[in-house]
Every structure is written in structure tokens, then in C-alpha cells.
């Protein structure tokens, strides 16, 4: 059986990170963009990180430029933007594709585990969120318009499990 721990990603600085490093933690995986109407959600994601990080939540941001070319910058530019504008201190990963033939294997798995509306496996827009339980299984998928603050109840349940 495949879990999130079977995947590896690159940090925004290019270092490889096996996701099994987060085994036993609750994860919130989000495809992000720096120039999107939902970009202010970085503040809410940072609040979740600050509120629940010590309790076992790991927020992982995956920049993606596939929706309206809203994250055209380099990994260094994206990291600087997130830090400067939103004080992001949760792990940001290297820019990836979340759809199509070059989609990151993690996203292929996430979307097959929790399809979107009407069974659609594609990511529709920036700031689609996936909540992963301590067992490495996908608990829930959230739409871009779901604010991070609205996930607190589900995160608390996952942390208590």
C-alpha cells in the first residue's frame, strides 16, 4: 500500500527530502502561487503552522506555475517573496507541476487518492489543499477557496487520532 511516506520532494533550496521524515505527523500539502487571488492564504497557512506545528502539523507548500502563470519566479525568488510578504517559516518545496505528464509523482498519488468534484483527478487551481493523517493516508481534499482557518477542526481531529 502506498502512503505519502513513499515519496520524496525537493526543498526550495534544492535539497532532497524523503517525506518519511514526517512520519507520525499530520501534513497539509498545498500547491501555492505568488501572484494569485488566493496568495493571501499564505498568512493563514503560516498561522496554522504556528498554532499546530508544535503539536505535530507540518505544512508543505509546493509552488506551481501551471495556473495563469501565477508563479513564474525562480525558487529563490519564490522563497524570498513568501518570507518577505507573509513571514513563511513552514517548509516550501521546489516548484513543480501538479497536472499533466510532468506532474510530480506525489501529486499524481494525492489526486488519485482524493479526486475532486465529480471524480476529477486534476488540480483545478492554486491553493488546493490535502490533509494527510499520521498514518500517511489522505484524509481530505480542500478547494482553493477553502480558507486555511476553516481547516482547524479537521487538523485538530487528525492530531488527536
C-alpha positions as a Markdown table, in Angstrom:
| # | Residue | x | y | z |
|---|---|---|---|---|
| 1 | Unk | 0.0 | 0.0 | 0.0 |
| 2 | Unk | 1.3 | 3.4 | -0.9 |
| 3 | Unk | 1.4 | 6.3 | 1.6 |
| 4 | Unk | 2.8 | 9.8 | 1.5 |
| 5 | Unk | 5.9 | 8.4 | 3.1 |
| 6 | Unk | 6.8 | 6.6 | -0.2 |
| 7 | Unk | 7.5 | 9.9 | -1.9 |
| 8 | Unk | 10.4 | 12.4 | -2.0 |
| 9 | Unk | 10.4 | 16.0 | -2.8 |
| 10 | Unk | 12.9 | 18.8 | -3.2 |
| 11 | Unk | 13.1 | 21.7 | -0.7 |
| 12 | Unk | 13.0 | 25.1 | -2.3 |
| 13 | Unk | 16.8 | 25.2 | -1.9 |
| 14 | Unk | 17.1 | 22.0 | -4.0 |
| 15 | Unk | 17.9 | 19.5 | -1.1 |
| 16 | Unk | 16.0 | 16.2 | -1.4 |
| 17 | Unk | 13.5 | 15.5 | 1.4 |
| 18 | Unk | 12.1 | 12.0 | 1.8 |
| 19 | Unk | 8.6 | 12.6 | 3.1 |
| 20 | Unk | 9.1 | 9.7 | 5.6 |
| 21 | Unk | 11.0 | 12.3 | 7.5 |
| 22 | Unk | 7.5 | 13.5 | 8.6 |
| 23 | Unk | 6.3 | 10.0 | 9.7 |
| 24 | Unk | 3.8 | 10.2 | 12.5 |
| 25 | Unk | 2.9 | 13.8 | 11.8 |
| 26 | Unk | -0.2 | 15.3 | 10.2 |
| 27 | Unk | 0.6 | 17.0 | 7.0 |
| 28 | Unk | -1.1 | 19.8 | 5.0 |
| 29 | Unk | 0.1 | 19.8 | 1.4 |
| 30 | Unk | -0.7 | 22.8 | -0.7 |
| 31 | Unk | 0.1 | 23.9 | -4.3 |
| 32 | Unk | 0.9 | 27.6 | -4.0 |
| 33 | Unk | 1.4 | 30.6 | -6.2 |
| 34 | Unk | 2.9 | 34.1 | -5.5 |
| 35 | Unk | 0.6 | 36.2 | -7.8 |
| 36 | Unk | -2.9 | 34.6 | -7.3 |
| 37 | Unk | -6.1 | 35.9 | -5.8 |
| 38 | Unk | -5.6 | 33.2 | -3.2 |
| 39 | Unk | -2.0 | 34.2 | -2.4 |
| 40 | Unk | -3.0 | 35.9 | 0.9 |
| 41 | Unk | -3.8 | 32.3 | 2.1 |
| 42 | Unk | 0.0 | 32.1 | 2.9 |
| 43 | Unk | -0.8 | 34.2 | 6.0 |
| 44 | Unk | -3.5 | 31.6 | 7.1 |
| 45 | Unk | -1.2 | 28.7 | 6.3 |
| 46 | Unk | 1.5 | 30.3 | 8.4 |
| 47 | Unk | -1.0 | 30.7 | 11.3 |
| 48 | Unk | -1.8 | 27.0 | 11.1 |
| 49 | Unk | 1.9 | 26.3 | 11.2 |
| 50 | Unk | 2.4 | 28.4 | 14.2 |
| 51 | Unk | -0.7 | 27.2 | 16.0 |
| 52 | Unk | -0.3 | 23.4 | 15.4 |
| 53 | Unk | 3.4 | 22.9 | 14.4 |
| 54 | Unk | 4.5 | 22.0 | 17.9 |
| 55 | Unk | 1.5 | 19.6 | 18.2 |
| 56 | Unk | 2.6 | 17.7 | 15.1 |
| 57 | Unk | 1.3 | 19.5 | 12.0 |
| 58 | Unk | 3.7 | 20.0 | 9.0 |
| 59 | Unk | 2.5 | 22.5 | 6.3 |
| 60 | Unk | 4.3 | 21.9 | 2.9 |
| 61 | Unk | 4.0 | 24.5 | 0.2 |
| 62 | Unk | 4.6 | 23.4 | -3.4 |
| 63 | Unk | 4.9 | 26.4 | -5.8 |
| 64 | Unk | 3.3 | 25.7 | -9.2 |
| 65 | Unk | 3.2 | 27.9 | -12.3 |
| 66 | Unk | 0.5 | 25.9 | -14.1 |
| 67 | Unk | -2.5 | 28.2 | -13.4 |
| 68 | Unk | -2.4 | 31.5 | -15.2 |
| 69 | Unk | 1.4 | 31.6 | -14.9 |
| 70 | Unk | 1.0 | 33.0 | -11.4 |
| 71 | Unk | 4.3 | 31.8 | -10.0 |
| 72 | Unk | 6.9 | 32.5 | -12.8 |
| 73 | Unk | 9.8 | 33.3 | -10.5 |
| 74 | Unk | 12.8 | 31.1 | -9.6 |
| 75 | Unk | 12.8 | 29.0 | -6.4 |
| 76 | Unk | 14.9 | 31.7 | -4.8 |
| 77 | Unk | 12.5 | 34.5 | -5.8 |
| 78 | Unk | 9.5 | 32.5 | -4.5 |
| 79 | Unk | 11.2 | 31.8 | -1.2 |
| 80 | Unk | 12.1 | 35.5 | -0.8 |
| 81 | Unk | 8.5 | 36.5 | -1.7 |
| 82 | Unk | 6.9 | 34.1 | 0.8 |
| 83 | Unk | 9.3 | 35.1 | 3.6 |
| 84 | Unk | 9.2 | 38.9 | 3.0 |
| 85 | Unk | 5.4 | 39.2 | 2.4 |
| 86 | Unk | 4.0 | 36.5 | 4.7 |
| 87 | Unk | 6.8 | 35.5 | 7.1 |
| 88 | Unk | 6.5 | 31.9 | 5.9 |
| 89 | Unk | 8.6 | 29.6 | 8.0 |
| 90 | Unk | 6.9 | 26.3 | 7.1 |
| 91 | Unk | 8.8 | 24.2 | 4.5 |
| 92 | Unk | 8.5 | 25.4 | 1.0 |
| 93 | Unk | 9.4 | 22.9 | -1.7 |
| 94 | Unk | 10.9 | 23.4 | -5.2 |
| 95 | Unk | 8.4 | 24.5 | -7.9 |
| 96 | Unk | 6.7 | 21.5 | -9.5 |
| 97 | Unk | 3.9 | 20.6 | -12.0 |
| 98 | Unk | 0.8 | 19.2 | -10.3 |
| 99 | Unk | -1.1 | 18.3 | -13.5 |
| 100 | Unk | -0.2 | 16.7 | -16.8 |
| 101 | Unk | 2.6 | 14.3 | -18.0 |
| 102 | Unk | 5.3 | 16.1 | -15.9 |
| 103 | Unk | 3.2 | 16.2 | -12.7 |
| 104 | Unk | 5.2 | 15.3 | -9.6 |
| 105 | Unk | 4.5 | 11.7 | -8.5 |
| 106 | Unk | 3.3 | 12.9 | -5.1 |
| 107 | Unk | 0.5 | 14.9 | -6.8 |
| 108 | Unk | -0.4 | 12.0 | -9.1 |
| 109 | Unk | -0.9 | 10.0 | -6.0 |
| 110 | Unk | -2.7 | 12.7 | -4.0 |
| 111 | Unk | -5.2 | 13.3 | -6.8 |
| 112 | Unk | -5.9 | 9.6 | -7.3 |
| 113 | Unk | -6.4 | 9.1 | -3.6 |
| 114 | Unk | -8.8 | 12.0 | -3.2 |
| 115 | Unk | -10.3 | 13.1 | -6.5 |
| 116 | Unk | -12.0 | 16.4 | -6.8 |
| 117 | Unk | -15.6 | 17.2 | -7.7 |
| 118 | Unk | -17.3 | 14.6 | -9.9 |
| 119 | Unk | -14.2 | 12.4 | -9.6 |
| 120 | Unk | -11.9 | 14.7 | -11.4 |
| 121 | Unk | -8.3 | 13.9 | -10.7 |
| 122 | Unk | -6.8 | 17.2 | -11.9 |
| 123 | Unk | -5.9 | 20.1 | -9.7 |
| 124 | Unk | -8.2 | 23.0 | -10.8 |
| 125 | Unk | -6.3 | 25.9 | -9.3 |
| 126 | Unk | -3.7 | 27.2 | -6.9 |
| 127 | Unk | -4.1 | 26.6 | -3.2 |
| 128 | Unk | -5.8 | 23.2 | -3.4 |
| 129 | Unk | -5.1 | 21.5 | -0.1 |
| 130 | Unk | -4.6 | 17.9 | 1.0 |
| 131 | Unk | -4.8 | 16.8 | 4.7 |
| 132 | Unk | -2.7 | 13.8 | 5.4 |
| 133 | Unk | -3.1 | 11.7 | 8.6 |
| 134 | Unk | -0.4 | 10.4 | 10.9 |
| 135 | Unk | -0.6 | 7.1 | 9.0 |
| 136 | Unk | 0.4 | 8.7 | 5.7 |
| 137 | Unk | -3.1 | 8.4 | 4.2 |
| 138 | Unk | -5.0 | 11.3 | 2.6 |
| 139 | Unk | -7.9 | 12.3 | 4.9 |
| 140 | Unk | -9.4 | 15.1 | 2.9 |
| 141 | Unk | -9.0 | 17.4 | -0.1 |
| 142 | Unk | -10.0 | 21.1 | 0.1 |
| 143 | Unk | -10.8 | 23.5 | -2.7 |
| 144 | Unk | -8.7 | 26.7 | -3.3 |
| 145 | Unk | -11.4 | 28.9 | -1.9 |
| 146 | Unk | -11.4 | 27.0 | 1.5 |
| 147 | Unk | -9.6 | 29.3 | 3.8 |
| 148 | Unk | -6.8 | 27.7 | 6.0 |
| 149 | Unk | -8.7 | 28.8 | 9.1 |
| 150 | Unk | -11.6 | 26.6 | 8.1 |
| 151 | Unk | -9.4 | 23.5 | 8.3 |
| 152 | Unk | -8.6 | 23.9 | 12.0 |
| 153 | Unk | -11.3 | 21.4 | 13.2 |
| 154 | Unk | -10.1 | 18.7 | 10.8 |
| 155 | Unk | -6.5 | 19.3 | 11.7 |
| 156 | Unk | -7.3 | 19.0 | 15.4 |
| 157 | Unk | -9.2 | 15.7 | 14.8 |
| 158 | Unk | -6.2 | 14.4 | 12.8 |
| 159 | Unk | -3.7 | 15.4 | 15.5 |
| 160 | Unk | -5.9 | 13.7 | 18.2 |
| 161 | Unk | -6.2 | 10.5 | 16.2 |
